[in-house]
Amino acid sequence: MSILTYILGVPLVAAIVLAFVPRNFAVIMRFVAIVATLISAVLAVVMFARFQTGMPGYQFDQQVDWVKALGISYHVGVDGINVGLVLMGAIVAFAAACCSWEIKSREKEFYILLLVMAGGILGAFASLDIFFFYFFHEFALVPTFIMIGLWGRGDRKNYATFQITLYLSIGALLSLIGLIALYTQIGAHTFDIPKLVEYVQDPAHQLSAKSQNFIFPLLLFGFGILVSLWPFHSWAPMGYGSAPTPTAMLHAGVLKKFGLYGLIRIALPLMPHAAQHWVQPLAWLALGNLVYCGWVAMRQKNFNWLIGYSSVAHMGFVFLGIATLTLVGVTGAVLVMIAHGFLAALTFALSGYLYQQTGTLEIKELGGLLRKLPFIGTVMVIAAFAACGLPGFANFAGEVTVLFGAWSVPALRVVTVLACWGALIIGAVYMLRAVRNILHAEMPSRWANIVDAHLWRKLPFALLLAGLLVFGCFPRLLTEKISPSAQPIVDMANSVPAAAATATADLRK
């Protein structure tokens, strides 16, 4: 049995176990959730360490037929594209379980949903079958709605639950229509992604340009809504601002990467003609994330909303990297996905701690907290530097790689210049200003009794920060794994037959 099955299965089994635990044993429930996610995270580290760089194909592969008539099978495996995502997802799940101390009611239901969400996320990134790829995502998405509705905070949590449910349901429906259309049009009678990729490499089996131009936009905008692609982004800041801390950490940090991963794994290699047709519109939409959402972040007065818009803005780098259709750009996009997972989880964990101590995240009501919270304050400063793209953090390595990839495409150079401005100037303004207003200046007297994190509560912050620093100082740990697996995807995305290439050129004119 593959180690991946254990990584995604342990949280799901733990959720089943908790269903039989009496609800008055809250300590046991929390203990089981932490231990289950810890085991999953340790196994993910072992899997990452044992991954053989440069080895062709998928590693830790396991396939079991489920519905042979439809070509559906439980198929898991990792290559350079998703090995880092599985590692990051498992670590963030453990950190989220550690940060769930704010939950004081209905603990049994909360920890069951948290474990189901973690298992679904890991299953989505490990799956090599389109059916289970989508199934695991929905398995993780439904708990998000419930957790915001039941344990969310703020007067607008019900409206936030409605909005996030509406947007993400529409995105999931569009992507489902696209995936079903892909299955029916491609004619391979299988949902297995490696078999589909191998099948379309034969020119006789490639999708027609008409089919690609119908299916690709469905996947682009369906997955794009799930990732908060501008202008379909407004659900994210409100949803994260109302969500309990562990939910925001898991969704913003990990689950939101599902759509990006789907574009890279499925849309680019299987529909190259449509991909080349849509890259320029995608690049300009990515600029909306980077610049417009950055501007909106500058105007936020609530810290949770600020980091929510910051999270949406950072997704622009990934879309821009995908739009380059170059090895450097796609490698950088995957690296940004991993780095942002650690960063988003870290910043929402910080906001959760501040809310638990002060009862508010209104920036104007805070101030001078570094005096009372030296550890939390220091981590917040470091997280702000990482969000600004400071060298030494994984975000810098990913973002600069994306920008180099975008600059290498002459048609994207204007977008690249504007993206640099949005990332370096706008991002620095809103993050550093938030740090100044929250941690420095005069501290209101009502915060005199707040306390800094003790040793156990420091663990998730230290773990997430370590992920940013390790992959920031040694990005080759990821890039050497990503590039060999990204190369075939980039080659297929650029392998448009001569007739189709001429048609695409005519459309661009």
Secondary structure, DSSP 8 states (H G I E B T S, - for coil): --HHHHHHHHHHHHHHHHTTS-TT-HHHHHHHHHHHHHHHHHHHHHHHHH--TT--S-EEEEEEEEEGGGTEEEEEEE-TTTHHHHHHHHHHHHHHHHTGGG--SSHHHHHHHHHHHHHHHHHHHHB-BHHHHHHHHHHHHHHHHHHHHHH--STTHHHHHHHHHHHHHHHHHHHHHHHHHHHHHH-----BHHHHHHHHTSGGGS--HHHHHHHHHHHHHHHHHHHT-TTS-THHHHHHHHS-HHHHHHIIIIITHHHHHHIIIIIHHH-HHHHHHHHHHHHHHHHIIIIIHHHHHHT--BHHHHHHHHHHHHHHHHHHHHHH-SHHHHHHHHHHHHHHHHHHHHHHHHHHHHHHHHS--BGGG---GGGT-HHHHHHHHHHHHHHTT-TTSHHHHHHHHHHHHHHTSGGGHHHHHHHHHIIIIIHHHHHHHHHHHHHSS---GGGTT-----HHHHHHHHHHHHHHHHHHH-THHHHHHHHHHHHHHHHHHT---HHHHHHHHHHH-
